[in-house]
Amino acid sequence: KVSSDKEMNEIREMIKKHVEYTGSPLGTKILNDWVNYSARITKVIPVDYKRMIGNIERAYLAGLSGDEALMAAFEGRY
């Protein structure tokens, strides 16, 4: 599942823009039945990307910032 209302709103806005630009019948169908379709949306995150995000967050919590935090996360120190 998608983790936040903010992400769901972003997805809905992307679909709205897609429909505006293309006239997509499927996009229109999804927007018209948003409650049912939104419940079927799944967020997919590559395992390595998820691991790096966690490492970066831990580096920031340890007091590192910017490139220092990124490098520590990349090296797996956090």
C-alpha positions in Angstrom: 0.0 0.0 0.0 1.0 3.6 -0.4 2.2 5.0 2.9 0.6 8.5 3.1 -2.3 10.7 2.1 0.3 13.0 0.5 1.5 10.3 -1.8 -2.1 9.3 -2.7 -2.9 13.0 -3.5 0.3 13.2 -5.7 -0.8 10.0 -7.6 -4.3 11.4 -8.1 -2.9 14.7 -9.4 -0.6 12.8 -11.8 -3.6 10.8 -13.1 -5.7 14.0 -13.5 -2.9 15.6 -15.5 -2.6 12.5 -17.6 -6.3 12.6 -18.4 -6.1 16.4 -19.2 -3.2 15.8 -21.7 -4.4 12.6 -23.3 -8.1 12.2 -22.7 -7.4 8.7 -21.3 -10.6 6.8 -20.8 -9.0 4.5 -18.2 -7.6 7.5 -16.3 -11.1 9.0 -16.3 -12.6 5.7 -15.1 -10.0 5.5 -12.2 -10.8 9.1 -11.2 -14.5 8.6 -11.3 -14.2 5.5 -9.0 -11.2 6.7 -7.0 -12.3 5.1 -3.7 -12.2 1.6 -5.2 -9.2 2.1 -7.5 -7.0 3.9 -4.9 -7.3 0.9 -2.6 -5.6 -1.2 -5.2 -2.5 1.1 -5.6 0.7 -0.4 -4.3 4.0 1.3 -3.7 7.0 -0.6 -5.1 10.4 0.2 -3.7 13.6 -1.6 -4.7 15.2 -3.3 -1.7 18.6 -1.5 -2.1 16.9 1.9 -2.4 14.8 1.3 0.7 18.0 0.2 2.6 19.8 3.4 1.5 16.9 5.6 2.6 17.1 4.0 6.0 20.9 4.4 6.2 20.6 8.1 5.2 17.9 8.7 7.9 20.1 7.1 10.5 23.2 9.1 9.4 21.2 12.3 9.8 19.9 11.3 13.2 23.5 10.6 14.2 24.3 14.3 13.4 25.8 14.0 10.0 24.7 16.2 7.2 24.9 16.6 3.4 27.5 14.7 1.6 28.9 13.3 4.8 25.6 11.6 5.6 25.3 10.3 2.1 28.8 8.8 2.0 28.3 7.2 5.5 25.0 5.7 4.3 26.6 4.5 1.1 29.5 2.9 3.0 26.9 1.2 5.3 28.2 2.8 8.5 24.5 3.6 9.5 
